[in-house]
């Protein structure tokens, strides 16, 4: 398993993005981990695992969501 990124969600939770293989297939896992003990992070049930062949599509969809959010935020700034 290769940890790609970790994003601190709260004091006791983080979102960990990993690359791994399962039954001969390359997978990406985006999962909330919780701190059981100081420095001991365990995966929780909240998350998504998908084939890396969908990675480009998911990345594009997240970029589109970011663009929509940026446009929405710009409109709110103009109104105030």
C-alpha positions in Angstrom: 0.0 0.0 0.0 1.3 3.5 -0.9 -0.1 6.4 1.0 -0.5 9.3 -1.5 -2.0 11.9 0.8 -3.4 12.6 4.2 -5.8 15.4 5.0 -6.6 16.3 8.6 -10.4 16.2 9.0 -10.5 16.8 12.7 -8.3 16.3 15.8 -9.0 12.6 15.8 -9.8 11.9 12.1 -8.0 12.2 8.8 -8.8 11.3 5.2 -6.1 9.1 3.7 -5.7 8.5 0.0 -3.9 5.3 -0.9 -3.0 3.2 -3.9 -2.9 -0.6 -3.6 -3.8 -3.8 -5.4 -6.6 -6.2 -4.7 -6.9 -9.6 -6.5 -4.6 -8.4 -9.2 -6.4 -5.0 -9.8 -4.9 -1.6 -9.0 -7.2 0.3 -6.7 -7.4 3.8 -5.1 -8.9 4.1 -1.6 -10.1 7.4 -0.1 -11.0 6.6 3.5 -11.6 8.3 6.9 -9.2 7.0 9.5 -9.5 7.5 13.2 -6.8 7.7 15.9 -7.2 4.7 18.2 -4.2 5.7 20.3 -1.7 8.5 19.9 0.0 7.9 16.5 -2.1 4.7 15.7 -4.5 5.4 12.8 -7.1 2.8 11.8 -9.4 2.8 8.8 -13.1 3.5 9.5 -16.1 2.4 7.4 -16.5 5.8 5.7 -14.8 5.9 2.4 -14.7 4.8 -1.2 -12.5 2.3 -3.1 -12.4 2.2 -6.9 -10.3 0.8 -9.7 -7.5 3.2 -10.8 -8.9 3.1 -14.3 -11.6 5.6 -13.0 -9.0 7.9 -11.5 -8.9 10.4 -14.4 -12.7 10.6 -14.5 -13.0 11.1 -10.7 -10.3 13.7 -10.7 -12.0 15.6 -13.5 -15.3 15.4 -11.6 -13.7 16.8 -8.5 -12.1 19.6 -10.5 -15.5 20.4 -12.0 -17.0 20.5 -8.5 -14.3 22.9 -7.4 -15.0 25.2 -10.5 -18.7 25.2 -9.7 -18.0 26.1 -6.0 -15.6 28.9 -7.1 -18.2 30.4 -9.4 -20.8 30.1 -6.7 -18.5 31.8 -4.2 -17.7 34.6 -6.7 -21.4 35.3 -7.2 -21.9 35.5 -3.4 -19.0 38.0 -3.1 -20.5 40.2 -5.8 -23.9 40.2 -4.0 -22.5 41.4 -0.7 
